[in-house]
Amino acid sequence: MKYIYLHGFASSINSVKAKFFKDKFTKHGSELVLIDLNTDDFTNVTVNKMIKIVAEEINKQDVCIIGSSLGGLISLILAEENYNVKN
């Protein structure tokens, strides 16, 4: 299974939390993909753009998504819409 982490609002894949999770997954022999939700520039990012970014990554494979704050909301939306998001 593929594991994905989505950061929160005004955060990034370089946050302490993202690095913490990545390190823990690596130590347990699993890969954690960190997806940067800050496309283009921060002021023009929309929830729909974020959903599209992640949807491209999870297309046609089973995934488990971990989300923090806004990343958690994106995770919930994708889980409702996609049968391949597992828990």
N, CA, C and O atoms as CSV, one atom per row, in Angstrom:
chain,resi,resn,atom,element,x,y,z
A,1,MET,N,N,0.841,-1.175,0.000
A,1,MET,CA,C,0.000,0.000,0.000
A,1,MET,C,C,0.887,1.239,0.000
A,1,MET,O,O,1.978,1.240,0.570
A,2,LYS,N,N,0.403,2.282,-0.644
A,2,LYS,CA,C,1.113,3.548,-0.692
A,2,LYS,C,C,0.609,4.438,0.445
A,2,LYS,O,O,-0.596,4.543,0.675
A,3,TYR,N,N,1.545,5.077,1.153
A,3,TYR,CA,C,1.214,5.978,2.250
A,3,TYR,C,C,1.551,7.410,1.837
A,3,TYR,O,O,2.620,7.677,1.289
A,4,ILE,N,N,0.620,8.323,2.109
A,4,ILE,CA,C,0.779,9.721,1.704
A,4,ILE,C,C,0.524,10.621,2.904
A,4,ILE,O,O,-0.372,10.366,3.709
A,5,TYR,N,N,1.328,11.681,3.014
A,5,TYR,CA,C,1.117,12.692,4.050
A,5,TYR,C,C,0.771,14.015,3.380
A,5,TYR,O,O,1.452,14.448,2.450
A,6,LEU,N,N,-0.303,14.658,3.866
A,6,LEU,CA,C,-0.710,15.982,3.386
A,6,LEU,C,C,-0.570,16.988,4.523
A,6,LEU,O,O,-1.180,16.837,5.581
A,7,HIS,N,N,0.228,18.000,4.292
A,7,HIS,CA,C,0.480,19.028,5.314
A,7,HIS,C,C,-0.717,19.945,5.493
A,7,HIS,O,O,-1.665,19.913,4.708
A,8,GLY,N,N,-0.662,20.750,6.519
A,8,GLY,CA,C,-1.744,21.663,6.835
A,8,GLY,C,C,-1.614,23.021,6.159
A,8,GLY,O,O,-0.675,23.273,5.404
A,9,PHE,N,N,-2.572,23.881,6.448
A,9,PHE,CA,C,-2.612,25.226,5.908
A,9,PHE,C,C,-1.369,26.015,6.316
A,9,PHE,O,O,-0.950,25.968,7.473
A,10,ALA,N,N,-0.791,26.730,5.373
A,10,ALA,CA,C,0.407,27.556,5.603
A,10,ALA,C,C,1.605,26.726,6.054
A,10,ALA,O,O,2.523,27.256,6.680
A,11,SER,N,N,1.606,25.440,5.746
A,11,SER,CA,C,2.711,24.558,6.083
A,11,SER,C,C,3.341,24.065,4.789
A,11,SER,O,O,3.059,24.595,3.714
A,12,SER,N,N,4.192,23.052,4.891
A,12,SER,CA,C,4.838,22.514,3.696
A,12,SER,C,C,5.358,21.109,3.966
A,12,SER,O,O,5.240,20.589,5.075
A,13,ILE,N,N,5.931,20.511,2.940
A,13,ILE,CA,C,6.527,19.179,3.092
A,13,ILE,C,C,7.843,19.247,3.864
A,13,ILE,O,O,8.435,18.214,4.177
A,14,ASN,N,N,8.294,20.447,4.168
A,14,ASN,CA,C,9.523,20.630,4.943
A,14,ASN,C,C,9.255,20.928,6.414
A,14,ASN,O,O,10.167,21.299,7.152
A,15,SER,N,N,8.002,20.765,6.838
A,15,SER,CA,C,7.661,21.049,8.234
A,15,SER,C,C,8.252,19.990,9.162
A,15,SER,O,O,8.625,18.900,8.727
A,16,VAL,N,N,8.329,20.325,10.422
A,16,VAL,CA,C,8.827,19.388,11.430
A,16,VAL,C,C,7.942,18.142,11.466
A,16,VAL,O,O,8.447,17.023,11.559
A,17,LYS,N,N,6.632,18.334,11.392
A,17,LYS,CA,C,5.698,17.209,11.449
A,17,LYS,C,C,5.875,16.276,10.246
A,17,LYS,O,O,5.901,15.056,10.408
A,18,ALA,N,N,5.995,16.837,9.055
A,18,ALA,CA,C,6.179,16.024,7.846
A,18,ALA,C,C,7.471,15.220,7.931
A,18,ALA,O,O,7.492,14.033,7.606
A,19,LYS,N,N,8.539,15.865,8.364
A,19,LYS,CA,C,9.825,15.171,8.502
A,19,LYS,C,C,9.758,14.092,9.581
A,19,LYS,O,O,10.358,13.029,9.425
A,20,PHE,N,N,9.040,14.351,10.668
A,20,PHE,CA,C,8.873,13.375,11.737
A,20,PHE,C,C,8.197,12.112,11.202
A,20,PHE,O,O,8.697,11.005,11.398
A,21,PHE,N,N,7.049,12.285,10.521
A,21,PHE,CA,C,6.334,11.130,9.978
A,21,PHE,C,C,7.181,10.377,8.951
A,21,PHE,O,O,7.221,9.147,8.961
A,22,LYS,N,N,7.855,11.110,8.067
A,22,LYS,CA,C,8.697,10.483,7.041
A,22,LYS,C,C,9.772,9.619,7.697
A,22,LYS,O,O,10.024,8.495,7.262
A,23,ASP,N,N,10.399,10.147,8.739
A,23,ASP,CA,C,11.439,9.414,9.457
A,23,ASP,C,C,10.883,8.152,10.115
A,23,ASP,O,O,11.503,7.091,10.042
A,24,LYS,N,N,9.730,8.261,10.751
A,24,LYS,CA,C,9.126,7.090,11.423
A,24,LYS,C,C,8.752,6.012,10.413
A,24,LYS,O,O,8.985,4.830,10.667
A,25,PHE,N,N,8.184,6.389,9.284
A,25,PHE,CA,C,7.833,5.407,8.259
A,25,PHE,C,C,9.082,4.729,7.713
A,25,PHE,O,O,9.103,3.513,7.523
A,26,THR,N,N,10.125,5.520,7.462
A,26,THR,CA,C,11.381,4.968,6.947
A,26,THR,C,C,11.973,3.962,7.932
A,26,THR,O,O,12.436,2.896,7.527
A,27,LYS,N,N,11.961,4.294,9.215
A,27,LYS,CA,C,12.498,3.386,10.238
A,27,LYS,C,C,11.727,2.074,10.305
A,27,LYS,O,O,12.275,1.056,10.729
A,28,HIS,N,N,10.456,2.085,9.889
A,28,HIS,CA,C,9.643,0.875,9.896
A,28,HIS,C,C,9.579,0.207,8.519
A,28,HIS,O,O,8.780,-0.703,8.295
A,29,GLY,N,N,10.430,0.673,7.605
A,29,GLY,CA,C,10.543,0.037,6.304
A,29,GLY,C,C,9.459,0.380,5.304
A,29,GLY,O,O,9.249,-0.362,4.344
A,30,SER,N,N,8.767,1.486,5.510
A,30,SER,CA,C,7.724,1.908,4.578
A,30,SER,C,C,8.053,3.290,4.030
A,30,SER,O,O,8.685,4.112,4.693
A,31,GLU,N,N,7.611,3.514,2.819
A,31,GLU,CA,C,7.808,4.831,2.221
A,31,GLU,C,C,6.590,5.704,2.488
A,31,GLU,O,O,5.452,5.250,2.364
A,32,LEU,N,N,6.831,6.941,2.850
A,32,LEU,CA,C,5.775,7.930,3.026
A,32,LEU,C,C,6.004,9.021,1.994
A,32,LEU,O,O,7.036,9.692,2.010
A,33,VAL,N,N,5.043,9.200,1.098
A,33,VAL,CA,C,5.139,10.225,0.070
A,33,VAL,C,C,4.603,11.534,0.644
A,33,VAL,O,O,3.485,11.586,1.156
A,34,LEU,N,N,5.401,12.577,0.553
A,34,LEU,CA,C,4.998,13.899,1.012
A,34,LEU,C,C,4.576,14.703,-0.211
A,34,LEU,O,O,5.376,14.921,-1.121
A,35,ILE,N,N,3.327,15.139,-0.233
A,35,ILE,CA,C,2.821,15.900,-1.367
A,35,ILE,C,C,2.713,17.370,-0.985
A,35,ILE,O,O,2.081,17.721,0.011
A,36,ASP,N,N,3.335,18.219,-1.788
A,36,ASP,CA,C,3.284,19.659,-1.545
A,36,ASP,C,C,1.982,20.214,-2.094
A,36,ASP,O,O,1.759,20.201,-3.305
A,37,LEU,N,N,1.134,20.695,-1.220
A,37,LEU,CA,C,-0.161,21.248,-1.622
A,37,LEU,C,C,-0.078,22.714,-2.037
A,37,LEU,O,O,-1.066,23.284,-2.500
A,38,ASN,N,N,1.086,23.321,-1.874
A,38,ASN,CA,C,1.265,24.741,-2.190
A,38,ASN,C,C,1.654,24.938,-3.648
A,38,ASN,O,O,2.782,25.337,-3.939
A,39,THR,N,N,0.740,24.663,-4.560
A,39,THR,CA,C,1.016,24.849,-5.979
A,39,THR,C,C,1.049,26.325,-6.318
A,39,THR,O,O,0.521,27.159,-5.583
A,40,ASP,N,N,1.673,26.634,-7.435
A,40,ASP,CA,C,1.794,28.013,-7.893
A,40,ASP,C,C,2.314,28.880,-6.750
A,40,ASP,O,O,3.458,28.724,-6.321
A,41,ASP,N,N,1.499,29.770,-6.269
A,41,ASP,CA,C,1.890,30.546,-5.100
A,41,ASP,C,C,0.791,30.425,-4.044
A,41,ASP,O,O,-0.372,30.179,-4.361
A,42,PHE,N,N,1.175,30.599,-2.820
A,42,PHE,CA,C,0.303,30.356,-1.673
A,42,PHE,C,C,-1.019,31.113,-1.760
A,42,PHE,O,O,-2.055,30.579,-1.364
A,43,THR,N,N,-1.005,32.320,-2.259
A,43,THR,CA,C,-2.213,33.138,-2.268
A,43,THR,C,C,-3.259,32.673,-3.283
A,43,THR,O,O,-4.421,33.069,-3.199
A,44,ASN,N,N,-2.855,31.840,-4.236
A,44,ASN,CA,C,-3.787,31.371,-5.265
A,44,ASN,C,C,-4.142,29.897,-5.148
A,44,ASN,O,O,-4.764,29.339,-6.053
A,45,VAL,N,N,-3.764,29.267,-4.067
A,45,VAL,CA,C,-4.069,27.854,-3.873
A,45,VAL,C,C,-5.534,27.713,-3.459
A,45,VAL,O,O,-6.025,28.461,-2.613
A,46,THR,N,N,-6.221,26.750,-4.064
A,46,THR,CA,C,-7.609,26.477,-3.691
A,46,THR,C,C,-7.735,25.016,-3.268
A,46,THR,O,O,-6.879,24.191,-3.588
A,47,VAL,N,N,-8.791,24.711,-2.559
A,47,VAL,CA,C,-9.040,23.327,-2.147
A,47,VAL,C,C,-9.181,22.442,-3.381
A,47,VAL,O,O,-8.663,21.325,-3.392
A,48,ASN,N,N,-9.864,22.910,-4.412
A,48,ASN,CA,C,-10.015,22.117,-5.630
A,48,ASN,C,C,-8.674,21.791,-6.279
A,48,ASN,O,O,-8.475,20.673,-6.753
A,49,LYS,N,N,-7.755,22.753,-6.307
A,49,LYS,CA,C,-6.418,22.496,-6.856
A,49,LYS,C,C,-5.698,21.435,-6.025
A,49,LYS,O,O,-5.038,20.551,-6.573
A,50,MET,N,N,-5.829,21.527,-4.706
A,50,MET,CA,C,-5.187,20.553,-3.831
A,50,MET,C,C,-5.740,19.159,-4.077
A,50,MET,O,O,-4.983,18.191,-4.153
A,51,ILE,N,N,-7.039,19.055,-4.199
A,51,ILE,CA,C,-7.671,17.752,-4.444
A,51,ILE,C,C,-7.165,17.170,-5.761
A,51,ILE,O,O,-6.871,15.977,-5.832
A,52,LYS,N,N,-7.060,17.990,-6.799
A,52,LYS,CA,C,-6.578,17.515,-8.103
A,52,LYS,C,C,-5.144,17.006,-8.016
A,52,LYS,O,O,-4.808,15.983,-8.612
A,53,ILE,N,N,-4.309,17.711,-7.285
A,53,ILE,CA,C,-2.901,17.293,-7.127
A,53,ILE,C,C,-2.829,15.904,-6.510
A,53,ILE,O,O,-2.118,15.030,-7.006
A,54,VAL,N,N,-3.565,15.708,-5.428
A,54,VAL,CA,C,-3.516,14.428,-4.716
A,54,VAL,C,C,-4.208,13.342,-5.533
A,54,VAL,O,O,-3.741,12.203,-5.562
A,55,ALA,N,N,-5.298,13.671,-6.188
A,55,ALA,CA,C,-6.025,12.685,-6.999
A,55,ALA,C,C,-5.128,12.111,-8.084
A,55,ALA,O,O,-5.217,10.921,-8.385
A,56,GLU,N,N,-4.277,12.920,-8.670
A,56,GLU,CA,C,-3.336,12.431,-9.684
A,56,GLU,C,C,-2.361,11.421,-9.083
A,56,GLU,O,O,-1.977,10.454,-9.741
A,57,GLU,N,N,-1.975,11.643,-7.865
A,57,GLU,CA,C,-1.017,10.757,-7.184
A,57,GLU,C,C,-1.650,9.434,-6.775
A,57,GLU,O,O,-0.973,8.406,-6.769
A,58,ILE,N,N,-2.937,9.442,-6.435
A,58,ILE,CA,C,-3.567,8.222,-5.913
A,58,ILE,C,C,-4.348,7.465,-6.969
A,58,ILE,O,O,-4.956,6.440,-6.662
A,59,ASN,N,N,-4.346,7.931,-8.174
A,59,ASN,CA,C,-5.124,7.329,-9.248
A,59,ASN,C,C,-4.826,5.831,-9.399
A,59,ASN,O,O,-3.686,5.436,-9.641
A,60,LYS,N,N,-5.852,5.019,-9.253
A,60,LYS,CA,C,-5.825,3.580,-9.536
A,60,LYS,C,C,-4.876,2.772,-8.657
A,60,LYS,O,O,-4.299,1.791,-9.124
A,61,GLN,N,N,-4.704,3.156,-7.414
A,61,GLN,CA,C,-3.927,2.338,-6.487
A,61,GLN,C,C,-4.455,2.555,-5.082
A,61,GLN,O,O,-5.010,3.606,-4.762
A,62,ASP,N,N,-4.270,1.545,-4.257
A,62,ASP,CA,C,-4.703,1.665,-2.870
A,62,ASP,C,C,-3.732,2.556,-2.108
A,62,ASP,O,O,-2.514,2.394,-2.196
A,63,VAL,N,N,-4.295,3.500,-1.359
A,63,VAL,CA,C,-3.471,4.421,-0.593
A,63,VAL,C,C,-4.057,4.618,0.802
A,63,VAL,O,O,-5.252,4.423,1.028
A,64,CYS,N,N,-3.201,5.003,1.714
A,64,CYS,CA,C,-3.593,5.442,3.045
A,64,CYS,C,C,-3.069,6.869,3.168
A,64,CYS,O,O,-1.872,7.115,3.021
A,65,ILE,N,N,-3.975,7.803,3.440
A,65,ILE,CA,C,-3.583,9.205,3.504
A,65,ILE,C,C,-3.626,9.692,4.951
A,65,ILE,O,O,-4.609,9.499,5.667
A,66,ILE,N,N,-2.535,10.326,5.354
A,66,ILE,CA,C,-2.449,10.974,6.658
A,66,ILE,C,C,-2.473,12.466,6.384
A,66,ILE,O,O,-1.682,12.966,5.584
A,67,GLY,N,N,-3.371,13.179,7.041
A,67,GLY,CA,C,-3.456,14.607,6.802
A,67,GLY,C,C,-3.475,15.392,8.099
A,67,GLY,O,O,-4.051,14.970,9.101
A,68,SER,N,N,-2.833,16.539,8.051
A,68,SER,CA,C,-2.805,17.434,9.198
A,68,SER,C,C,-3.594,18.690,8.850
A,68,SER,O,O,-3.341,19.316,7.821
A,69,SER,N,N,-4.544,19.062,9.698
A,69,SER,CA,C,-5.298,20.296,9.517
A,69,SER,C,C,-5.975,20.310,8.150
A,69,SER,O,O,-6.797,19.439,7.865
A,70,LEU,N,N,-5.646,21.273,7.308
A,70,LEU,CA,C,-6.250,21.337,5.978
A,70,LEU,C,C,-5.956,20.065,5.179
A,70,LEU,O,O,-6.792,19.623,4.392
A,71,GLY,N,N,-4.789,19.482,5.374
A,71,GLY,CA,C,-4.464,18.215,4.723
A,71,GLY,C,C,-5.402,17.106,5.167
A,71,GLY,O,O,-5.703,16.200,4.390
A,72,GLY,N,N,-5.868,17.169,6.409
A,72,GLY,CA,C,-6.854,16.209,6.904
A,72,GLY,C,C,-8.185,16.369,6.208
A,72,GLY,O,O,-8.845,15.381,5.887
A,73,LEU,N,N,-8.587,17.611,5.972
A,73,LEU,CA,C,-9.824,17.869,5.243
A,73,LEU,C,C,-9.725,17.324,3.820
A,73,LEU,O,O,-10.652,16.674,3.336
A,74,ILE,N,N,-8.611,17.586,3.155
A,74,ILE,CA,C,-8.407,17.077,1.799
A,74,ILE,C,C,-8.465,15.549,1.809
A,74,ILE,O,O,-9.039,14.942,0.906
A,75,SER,N,N,-7.876,14.936,2.823
A,75,SER,CA,C,-7.897,13.473,2.960
A,75,SER,C,C,-9.327,12.948,3.068
A,75,SER,O,O,-9.686,11.963,2.422
A,76,LEU,N,N,-10.136,13.610,3.886
A,76,LEU,CA,C,-11.534,13.187,4.058
A,76,LEU,C,C,-12.337,13.315,2.769
A,76,LEU,O,O,-13.124,12.430,2.431
A,77,ILE,N,N,-12.139,14.407,2.059
A,77,ILE,CA,C,-12.845,14.598,0.788
A,77,ILE,C,C,-12.464,13.492,-0.193
A,77,ILE,O,O,-13.329,12.912,-0.848
A,78,LEU,N,N,-11.190,13.208,-0.289
A,78,LEU,CA,C,-10.729,12.163,-1.210
A,78,LEU,C,C,-11.222,10.783,-0.795
A,78,LEU,O,O,-11.548,9.958,-1.648
A,79,ALA,N,N,-11.278,10.529,0.504
A,79,ALA,CA,C,-11.763,9.229,0.971
A,79,ALA,C,C,-13.241,9.042,0.627
A,79,ALA,O,O,-13.671,7.934,0.307
A,80,GLU,N,N,-14.013,10.120,0.693
A,80,GLU,CA,C,-15.430,10.034,0.341
A,80,GLU,C,C,-15.625,9.776,-1.150
A,80,GLU,O,O,-16.574,9.099,-1.545
A,81,GLU,N,N,-14.743,10.307,-1.964
A,81,GLU,CA,C,-14.909,10.247,-3.412
A,81,GLU,C,C,-14.165,9.100,-4.092
A,81,GLU,O,O,-14.453,8.776,-5.244
A,82,ASN,N,N,-13.223,8.490,-3.402
A,82,ASN,CA,C,-12.370,7.480,-4.032
A,82,ASN,C,C,-12.387,6.179,-3.255
A,82,ASN,O,O,-12.073,6.152,-2.065
A,83,TYR,N,N,-12.747,5.121,-3.916
A,83,TYR,CA,C,-12.797,3.804,-3.264
A,83,TYR,C,C,-11.429,3.274,-2.908
A,83,TYR,O,O,-11.324,2.383,-2.065
A,84,ASN,N,N,-10.371,3.788,-3.521
A,84,ASN,CA,C,-9.036,3.256,-3.271
A,84,ASN,C,C,-8.323,3.895,-2.078
A,84,ASN,O,O,-7.175,3.546,-1.799
A,85,VAL,N,N,-8.968,4.814,-1.373
A,85,VAL,CA,C,-8.393,5.361,-0.143
A,85,VAL,C,C,-8.815,4.419,0.985
A,85,VAL,O,O,-10.001,4.266,1.277
A,86,LYS,N,N,-7.829,3.798,1.606
A,86,LYS,CA,C,-8.069,2.791,2.643
A,86,LYS,C,C,-7.729,3.354,4.011
A,86,LYS,O,O,-7.073,4.389,4.124
A,87,ASN,N,N,-8.184,2.658,5.057
A,87,ASN,CA,C,-7.829,3.086,6.401
A,87,ASN,C,C,-6.983,2.037,7.088
A,87,ASN,O,O,-6.584,2.222,8.238
